[in-house]
Amino acid sequence: MAEAPTTCKQAFEMMPGRFNKDAAKGLNAVYQFDLSGDGGGKWHVAIKDEQCEVKEGAHPSPSIT
């Protein structure tokens, strides 16, 4: 069993490895996360063509924030 993330950054870094491409069929969206507090930050998750890409920072035109 994989270890649970202990920081926001670790949680976002783990997302592509836990992505369920079958559940994402037909989905084309960018999710922007703006997290405050200790260890917070900005990340965006792009889901397209059954792929999940996570990047640190703000996306210029997310589907949802």
N, C-alpha and C positions, 0 to 999 in steps of 0.2 A: 504494500500500500504506500502511495506517495505521501510525503510529509505535507502537512498543512502549511500554507504560507503564513509568515509572521509579519509581513509588511504589505502595504498596498502594491508596491513595485513588484514584489514576488508574486502576488496574486495575478497581476496583469501579465507577467512573464510566463506564467503557467497556463494561461488561457488557450493558446494555440494547441498545446499538447492534450488538452482535455476537450477540445472542440468536437462536437458531434455533427459531422457534415451531412448526415442523413436527415437530421432534424432541421437543417438550415437550407434545404433544397428550395430554390426559388427566392431566397432572401437576398436583398441587396440593400444594405443599410450601413450607416456609420454612427456609432454610439460614442458620444463625447462624455467623459467623466471628469468633473472638476471637483476634486476632493480637498476639503480644508482640514486643518488640524495637523498635529505632528505626523510626519510621514505622508502627508497628502501630496497632491500634485495634479497634473493634468495628463490624461491618457485618452487615446481614442482607439476604438476597436472597429475595424472595417470587415464586414462580412459580404462576400460576393463570390459567385461561382463555386460555392461549397468550400470556400477557403476563409480562414480567419487570420487577420493581420493586426497586430497590436503595436502601437507606436506611442512613445512618450511625447507629450505636447498637445497643443490644440490643433484640431482639424479645421480648415477654412470654411467648410460647409457641411457640418454633421446633420444627420437625419433627426437626431434627438440629443438633447443635453440633459 
